[in-house]
Amino acid sequence: MQIFEPILFTTGSKTITEADKKRLQQLAAGARLQPHWRIEITGMTDSEGSIASNRKIAAERASVVTELLWQNGVKDNQLILRFKLSDTNNISLSENPR
């Protein structure tokens, strides 16, 4: 079930806006109060660029979001990390992203 709007990035970017940082901080605050919550983070790309560069940016985007959640107190066992390229299946999955 998705209850959180996606974090959108500019093509080729891994930078999170200040507004999205605040949203993620709010999500982390909720997760600290609800240790049974599981948060799925899926690093995704659009169809621009090569497969290799898209794999890299998808992983970097997921990593940036994951790191921000860790910094705000979300525990490893609450995170599920995935990477996707446009129009492809998952290319990597880690139940424990650290």
C-alpha positions in Angstrom: 0.0 0.0 0.0 1.4 3.4 -0.9 0.7 6.1 1.5 3.5 8.5 0.7 3.8 10.5 -2.5 6.9 9.7 -4.6 10.0 11.8 -4.3 10.6 13.2 -7.8 14.1 14.0 -9.1 15.2 16.0 -12.1 16.6 13.8 -14.9 20.1 12.7 -14.0 19.9 14.2 -10.5 20.1 12.7 -7.1 19.4 15.9 -5.2 16.4 16.0 -2.9 14.4 19.3 -2.6 14.1 20.9 0.9 10.3 20.2 0.7 10.9 16.5 0.1 13.5 16.4 2.9 10.8 17.7 5.3 8.4 15.1 4.0 10.9 12.4 4.6 11.7 13.7 8.1 7.9 13.5 8.8 7.9 9.9 7.5 10.9 9.1 9.8 9.1 10.6 12.8 6.1 8.4 12.1 8.3 5.3 11.6 10.1 5.9 15.0 6.7 5.8 16.7 5.5 2.8 14.6 8.4 0.2 14.7 6.2 -2.3 12.8 6.2 0.0 9.7 8.2 -1.2 6.7 9.3 1.5 4.2 10.0 0.4 0.7 12.4 2.7 -1.1 12.6 2.1 -4.9 15.3 4.1 -6.7 14.0 4.6 -10.2 15.0 6.4 -13.5 13.3 7.6 -16.6 14.2 6.3 -20.0 16.9 8.9 -20.7 20.6 7.8 -20.7 22.3 4.5 -20.9 21.4 1.4 -18.8 24.7 1.7 -16.9 24.1 5.4 -16.0 20.5 4.7 -15.1 21.5 1.8 -12.8 24.0 4.1 -11.1 21.5 7.0 -10.6 18.7 4.7 -9.4 21.0 3.3 -6.7 22.2 6.8 -5.8 18.7 8.1 -5.5 17.6 5.2 -3.2 20.8 5.7 -1.2 20.2 9.4 -0.7 16.6 8.7 0.6 17.8 5.8 2.7 20.6 7.8 4.3 18.2 10.7 5.2 15.8 8.2 6.8 18.7 6.6 8.8 19.8 10.1 9.9 16.3 10.7 11.2 16.1 7.5 13.3 14.6 4.9 11.0 15.9 1.4 11.8 17.5 -1.0 9.3 14.8 -3.6 9.7 12.1 -1.0 8.7 13.7 -0.5 5.2 13.3 -2.5 2.0 15.5 -1.1 -0.8 14.9 -1.7 -4.5 16.2 -0.3 -7.8 14.3 -0.1 -11.1 15.0 1.2 -14.5 12.3 2.6 -16.7 10.2 -0.3 -18.3 12.3 -3.0 -16.6 12.0 -5.4 -13.7 13.8 -4.9 -10.4 17.6 -5.3 -10.8 18.5 -5.5 -7.2 16.9 -6.1 -3.8 18.3 -5.8 -0.3 16.2 -6.6 2.7 18.9 -4.9 4.9 20.4 -2.0 3.0 23.3 -1.3 5.3 
